[in-house]
């Protein structure tokens, strides 16, 4: 049986098939080569590549490294086996080698029927192709090879191969269908899970929004519950007790009006006569005069105010002009051509024993609001400035409010101490309200009363609320839920606790600006523009002149 290798060569359009039975084959352009290629595409002369048969397998034992060989599009290397169907090419040329190996049939397997062997056919075809002047193309050779191979396969083998092929194809189709069905079910499950996840996300977002609303509601409730405590701690030291004394003088000559009747009481705050006593009539019965040594017509008054920065204090107009609310005093002023004159006007801040002189700055023409000032050089730096609310929507019916003031004056302050101590203080200073308040200030017992309620009604000029207060609480600040002042108390109705009234803070801001006051942020901005290193402090700003 012949052994060897078939090489099909293509050089451009020139094609040729050769059979070699030698154990060593040299291919190149040299005349000593077994397979000579005459071409100028390869500049090197001599052997290009050398193959050697080792145990029936041809291997590359040597090749010219200057020639860029490739086997099956991979770089060639020594001792690589050239197997059936391998294709060898040279880069940059149209030279192509196709290899077809011949292998001897084993001797251990025998058949009783005579048949032509594929190897003998290949050998004879290769020899005929080598000796014939007309050489077949590689395609014709392969076609004959396949035809002969088909003839040599038995019918049983063909049926087995067909069954196996059908089974294989059926299995592949079944597997493909199963995989496709599984993928479809997975896609459906993924879509269903995605929809469930989307629903859960929506529910989670809704729950998160509800939780956020609940937290906001809780914060508002906590803020409402702690509103009174917060404003008391933060701004209680800025709410002051206003104490004043005024007398009446003759409008024509400025002399003090005095009581001519010994029965007239110089201090209207002393205990009033019993119901059986005959009341004093106004006018000539009182016998007011500018002569003599009778007691002067003199009254003291109390109220509440609050510091808003820069030494400016906001209160009610009727607190600073109490005679406008007293019918008896108005009668005396009318009948005796008198006018009121303030003799003393001071304020006390919590925790400070000394009074601070107060000067009237502006009085509102219509609303019951007034602005006074104190000397900023004497004002302690830790007296806070109460913030004023600029948002008109801050006052709404039903919202919580807090007021801080001095209702009932020194009587309420005495009620905060022990009974024995209160009796002792009354015994010592009961006849002089000025001395009593001075003592309370020295004892650091001047503390504003803080009460909380809600807005029950409002309009553009009034805020009605039910935070408890009393006489003496006029001029007190009314805080909204934002912790800022939304109004100034002016009306106290003891018979109806739900009808206490306050002037909206916007009217106080109007006369404050007219008096020269500026908010802290505006003052800081102005100071930063003029002096970037200035340390702005709203409490130390001088009142406008």
MOLIN-V400104 format. One record per helix or strand. SS is the DSSP state (H for helix, E for strand). FROM is the first residue (numbers start at 0). TO is the last residue. If there is no record, write none. Layout:
{{SS	FROM	TO} {SS	FROM	TO}}
//
This chain:
{{E	3	10} {E	13	19} {E	23	27} {E	34	35} {E	46	53} {E	56	62} {E	68	70} {E	73	74} {E	80	81} {E	86	89} {E	94	101} {H	117	130} {H	137	151} {H	154	224} {H	226	237} {E	238	249} {E	255	255} {E	257	257} {H	282	284} {E	288	288} {E	295	295} {E	297	306} {E	311	314} {H	316	319} {H	321	324} {H	326	334} {E	337	348} {E	355	356} {E	358	362} {E	369	372} {E	387	387} {H	391	393} {E	399	404} {H	408	414} {H	418	428} {H	432	441} {E	448	457} {E	462	464} {E	476	478} {E	484	490} {H	496	498} {E	499	503} {H	504	514} {H	519	529} {H	537	539}}
//
